Amino acid sequence: MAIPASLANQLSIPVIGSPLFIISNPDLVLAQCKAGVVGSFPSLNARPIEQLDEWLSQINEELARARAANPAAKIAPYAVNLIVHKSNNRIEEDLELCVKHKVPMVITSLGARPEVNQAIQSYGGIVLHDIINIVFAHKALEKGADGLIAVCAGAGGHAGILSPFALISEIREFFDGPLALSGSISNGRQVLAAQAMGADFAYIGSAFIPTHEARAVDGYKDMIVASAAKDIIYSSLFTGVHGNYLAPSIAKAGMDPNNLPDGDKTSMSFQSGEGSKAKAWKDVWGAGQGVGGVKSRMSAGEYVAQLKREYNEAKAGLVGNAAALTS
């Protein structure tokens, strides 16, 4: 296991709640952290920039109060997702605020920049970079990332196409540091499976969308609960980068989910097609293939408690099976 020492005793289960564009907010992050999993949000969810300063103060202060009130509790740190692509004109300001508030973990996406890593590491923060293949994994590490998030086939939003068995195995041939696995994980058995495969953390996004604290509209939450893997479409139309989306939301936006053109990867912008006013993320909703495991709406704390029960039951079952095989 390569879980950093700063995290080892703060997690109730080895899970990172992935940053959900528009949806993640302080309420969700705080609920996740207080339940013992890393909560995260994209910095761009805080608009205008002044709101990011307020959110970081709120999260730091409330987590400090929670730890002081219950020192024995497993209260996890939080993470901020920084989009380091050249299209993000806020990256410098967002990074400055992360340093100001000493954000314990930063998740970088759509590019890797040494100066971002160095700024976070200057005060002891940890940087995880999300990748979809080995080439990007090597680049991220060469530019100073502390760890990786392997975004595999079936993950929600921008996702890769590689099997987790292939990608995790190949990463572990050259990297023994912190590694999270993203892709179709929605229950505690799958968290344990991610560890057995060689990852340190499960990276879960879609299953948190229907939670009470998540800033998603009711229609989105209900669609997640009602959907299964067959309802997920992989397309580059909506941002120029391939990702997984809910087919019913595409149809509701006036498009044929089974007949979508490719997007413009140079623009990183949504092109809905003639006659449609739909907007990516707001009207066309991202989700991963693991939605079939999401059966109801509940609080984030209740969902994490469910994950823990399933995880512990799976571990006990493996121990029992191993004992039976050796007896």
HUKAPE-V342200 format. One record per backbone hydrogen bond with DSSP energy under -1.0 kcal/mol. NH is the residue of the N-H (numbers start at 1). CO is the residue of the C=O. If there is no record, write none. Layout:
nh=NH co=CO
nh=NH co=CO
//
This chain:
nh=7 co=4
nh=8 co=4
nh=10 co=7
nh=12 co=36
nh=13 co=36
nh=15 co=13
nh=16 co=202
nh=17 co=38
nh=18 co=204
nh=23 co=21
nh=24 co=20
nh=29 co=25
nh=30 co=26
nh=31 co=27
nh=32 co=28
nh=33 co=29
nh=34 co=30
nh=35 co=31
nh=36 co=33
nh=37 co=32
nh=38 co=15
nh=41 co=79
nh=43 co=81
nh=45 co=42
nh=46 co=43
nh=51 co=48
nh=53 co=49
nh=54 co=50
nh=55 co=51
nh=56 co=52
nh=57 co=53
nh=58 co=54
nh=59 co=55
nh=60 co=56
nh=61 co=57
nh=62 co=58
nh=63 co=59
nh=64 co=60
nh=65 co=61
nh=66 co=62
nh=67 co=63
nh=68 co=64
nh=69 co=65
nh=70 co=66
nh=73 co=70
nh=75 co=73
nh=76 co=33
nh=79 co=39
nh=80 co=105
nh=81 co=41
nh=82 co=107
nh=84 co=109
nh=88 co=85
nh=94 co=90
nh=95 co=91
nh=96 co=92
nh=97 co=93
nh=98 co=94
nh=99 co=95
nh=100 co=96
nh=101 co=97
nh=103 co=98
nh=106 co=126
nh=107 co=80
nh=108 co=128
nh=109 co=82
nh=117 co=113
nh=118 co=114
nh=119 co=115
nh=120 co=116
nh=121 co=117
nh=122 co=118
nh=124 co=121
nh=125 co=120
nh=126 co=104
nh=128 co=106
nh=129 co=147
nh=130 co=108
nh=131 co=149
nh=137 co=133
nh=138 co=134
nh=139 co=135
nh=140 co=136
nh=141 co=137
nh=142 co=138
nh=143 co=139
nh=144 co=141
nh=145 co=140
nh=146 co=127
nh=147 co=127
nh=148 co=178
nh=149 co=129
nh=150 co=180
nh=151 co=131
nh=152 co=182
nh=153 co=162
nh=155 co=152
nh=157 co=244
nh=167 co=163
nh=168 co=164
nh=169 co=165
nh=170 co=166
nh=171 co=167
nh=172 co=168
nh=174 co=171
nh=175 co=171
nh=180 co=148
nh=181 co=201
nh=182 co=150
nh=191 co=187
nh=192 co=188
nh=193 co=189
nh=194 co=190
nh=195 co=191
nh=196 co=192
nh=197 co=193
nh=198 co=195
nh=199 co=194
nh=200 co=179
nh=201 co=179
nh=202 co=14
nh=203 co=181
nh=204 co=16
nh=208 co=205
nh=209 co=206
nh=211 co=208
nh=212 co=298
nh=215 co=23
nh=216 co=214
nh=221 co=217
nh=222 co=218
nh=223 co=219
nh=224 co=220
nh=225 co=221
nh=226 co=222
nh=231 co=228
nh=232 co=229
nh=233 co=245
nh=235 co=243
nh=240 co=236
nh=243 co=235
nh=244 co=157
nh=245 co=233
nh=246 co=285
nh=247 co=231
nh=250 co=246
nh=251 co=247
nh=252 co=248
nh=253 co=249
nh=254 co=251
nh=255 co=250
nh=259 co=256
nh=267 co=264
nh=276 co=273
nh=281 co=284
nh=282 co=280
nh=283 co=279
nh=284 co=279
nh=287 co=244
nh=289 co=154
nh=291 co=288
nh=293 co=290
nh=294 co=291
nh=303 co=299
nh=304 co=300
nh=305 co=301
nh=306 co=302
nh=307 co=303
nh=308 co=304
nh=309 co=305
nh=310 co=306
nh=311 co=307
nh=312 co=308
nh=313 co=309
nh=314 co=310
nh=315 co=311
nh=316 co=312
nh=317 co=313
nh=318 co=314
nh=319 co=315
nh=320 co=316
nh=321 co=317
nh=322 co=318
nh=323 co=319
nh=324 co=320
nh=325 co=321
nh=326 co=322
//
